[in-house]
Amino acid sequence: MATELEKIRDTELILSRNLYIICALVTFVTMVMTVMEFFSRGMFFPNHMDLFYLGILAIYALHKELVRWLSRRKIERQGEYFVYAWVILTTVLYIINFVSGDFYNYMPQGGPASSLRDASIMTIEVLGMFILTRSLKIVSLAIKEHKIKT
């Protein structure tokens, strides 16, 4: 018979999987909008999804860490894919801009376009979230190790 804690673990694992799917979908939408903004050279309005996206990512990442603390089995580390995707996307956009002679850094009207800077900021914020959750994992391991020694 399953204990109350085991029931909670099972429920939270299902919720974590659903949060991952939601986060992956919102990540994809945000990245597509970022790419469209970049290649349009500022003709699209900035997507302004950063706060919403980072909120979804934070909820997913923190919930995943809580599930990891509750669980006895190893939890998949799928959230790292968001970090890799943002780093790769932003790097590719920088390369394209470099090869084009800084073409995508300016709007057709002549003013500066902010899409590359916005993508860079988003990438740094996603990396910050990743470091935060890695720090929580290290704290969790330290606590478990301390309990084993005492």
N, C-alpha and C positions, 0 to 999 in steps of 0.2 A: 504494500500500500504506500502510495506517495505521501511524503510529508508535506507540510505547508510550504516549506522553503523550496522543495523540489517543484511544486506547482507554480510558485512564483518564478523560479528559474525558467521553467518551460514557457510560461506566458511572456516573460521578458525576452527570451530568445526569439520568439515569433515576432514580437513588437520590434526588436532590433532589426530583424530581416526586413520588415515592412518599412522601417525608417530608412534603411539603406536604399531600398528601391525608390522611395520618395526623393531622397537626397541625390541619387544618381540621375533621376529625371530632371530635377531642378538644376543640377550641375550641367547637364547636357543643354538645356534651354538657355542657361546663362552663358555658356560657352558659344553657342550658335549666335546669340545676340551680340556677344563681344566681337566675334569674327565679322559679322555683318557691319557692325559699327566701324571696325578697323578698315575693311575694304571699301566702305562707302566714304571714307575720309571725312567723317563728321556729318554726313548728310542725314543719317538717322540720329535721333536724339539719343543721348546716353541711356542705357537700359535701366539705370537706377535700381537694379535688383541686388546690389551688394549687401545691404542690410538684411533683406529678406533671405538671401542665399546664405549668408554667414550665420544667421539665426538658425536656419534649418540644419546647416552643417554642425553648428555647436550642439544642438539638441541631439543629433545623431551621435556625434563623437563622445559626448559626455554620457549618454545612455549606454553606449557600447562599452565604455570603461566601467560603468556600474555593473553591467552584466558580466564583464570580465572578472570583477571582484567577487561577484556572487557565484560564478561558475567554477566547477572543478575541472571541467574539460577545457582544452585549448579552443579559443574563439578565433575564427578566421579574421584576418587583418585586411579586409576589403577596403576600408577607409583610406588606406595609403594610395589607392588608385586615383582618388581625387587630387591628392598632392602631385602625383606624377603627371596627371593630365594637365593640371594648371601650369606646372613648370615647363612641360613640353610645348604646350600651346603658346605660352608667352615667349619662350625662346624662339620658336618658329616665326612668330610675328616680328620679333626683333630682327631675325635674319632676313626676312622678306623686306622689311623696311630698310635695312642696311644695303641690301643688294639693289633696291630700287632708288638708292640715292636719297633717302629720307623722304620719299614721295608720300608715304602714308601718314607722316607726322604733320601734314598741312592740309587744311580743307581746300576745296576748289576755289573758294573765295579768297584764299590767301592767309587766313588766320591759322593758329595752331590747332591741331586736332588732339583731343585728350585720350583717345581710345587706347593707345599703347601704354600711357601712364596709368590709366585706369586698370588695364589688365595686369600691369606690374603690381599695383597696390593690392588687387584681389589675390594675386599669387602669394604675396608676402603675408597677407592675412590668413590664407589657407595654411601656409607653412607655420604661422604662429599657432594656429589651432592644433596642428599636428604636433608641434613641440609641447604644447600644453598637455595633450593627451598622453604623449610619451612620458612626460614628467609624472603624471598621475600613475602610470604603469610602474615606473621606477619606485615611487612612494609605496604602492601596493606591494611590490616585491620585497621592499625593505621591511615593511610591517610583517609580512608573512615570515620572512627570514628571522626577524626578531622574536616572533612567537615560537618558532621552532627551537631556537637556542635557549629560551627560558622554560 
